[in-house]
Amino acid sequence: LTLGSTVQWDVSFSFLHPLHTHVNHMQLGPVTAANQWSFLPGWHVAGDWIDTLAAPGTVPVYIRPERYTGKMVVHCHVAYHADSLGMTAAMAISGS
């Protein structure tokens, strides 16, 4: 990742492994019936800023680091998974 540059991630299976990011939030992309909980209409709204995503289907999110360079931890937000599998990813953020 690079400061000031937006990257799109297409996140799948977050209903089983909620994606959690540290340091930088994600902005939700288009929300459709395929990636919205039918029993929670309006829970996800395109443009919302979030740090944890749990949704059916595939959800596009945008990440744009603004200030921090270094490592950004990304992991499953199910405590047992994070504890037993560890913090599974660290994204490196470089200067612009």
N, C-alpha and C positions, 0 to 999 in steps of 0.2 A: 504494500500500500504506500501511497505517496501523499504527503500533505497537499491539500487543495485539490486533489483529483478524486472524482467519484467513480466507484466501482460497483457494478451490479452483481449480486449473488442471487442465484435461483435456489431457494431453500426447499428441500423435500424431506418428508418423514419427520418434521418437527413435532407432529402429534405424538410420536413415540419418544423422541429425543429433543425436547425444547432447546433451541439454540439461544445461548446467552453470550453476549459480548461485554467485555470490560472496556472502560475508557471511552470508547466511541459508540454512540447509538446508531441504530439502523433506521432508515426511513422506509416505510411500507410502499411498495409499488402498487400496481393495479390489484384490486380485490374483486374476486368474482365468486359466483356460487360454488365453484369447484375448490376454492381455497378459503372459504368462510365457514364457520361453524353454523349449521342450520338452526341449532337451538339457541344461538346467541347472535341474532342478526345485528349488524352494526358494531360488533365488538372490534373488528379490524376495519379501519378506514384508511384508504389510500392517502399517503402524506403524513400519517402519524409517525412520530419518533418513538422507538421502543428499544429496550435493551434485551428483551427476551421474546422469542417467537415460538408459539405452539399453535399449529394450524394444520388442517387437512390439505392435501394436494401440494402443489408447488407454489411458493410465494416469492415473487421478486422483491428484493430489498436492496437499498442503496447505502453504501458506506462512504463517507467523505471525511477522512481525518483532517482536523483543522489546526491543532496546536501541538499535540504530543508526538514525539518521535521515540521509538523504542519498540518494545513488545506489547502487543495487545492480546490478552488471553481470550480464547473462544472455547466454549465447552458446552456439554449437555447440562441442562439445568435440573435434572433429576439427581438429587443429592447422592443416592447410592451409586449411580453411574459415574459421577464426578469423583466420588471417593474411591471406587474400586478400579476405575479405568484411568483416573488422573485427569488433569486438565489437558485435554487431548490436542490442543493446537495453540500455537502462538504466532500471530501475524506480525511481521516486522514492518514498521512504519518509518519511512525515510523522509528527509527534508525535501522541500519542493525544488 
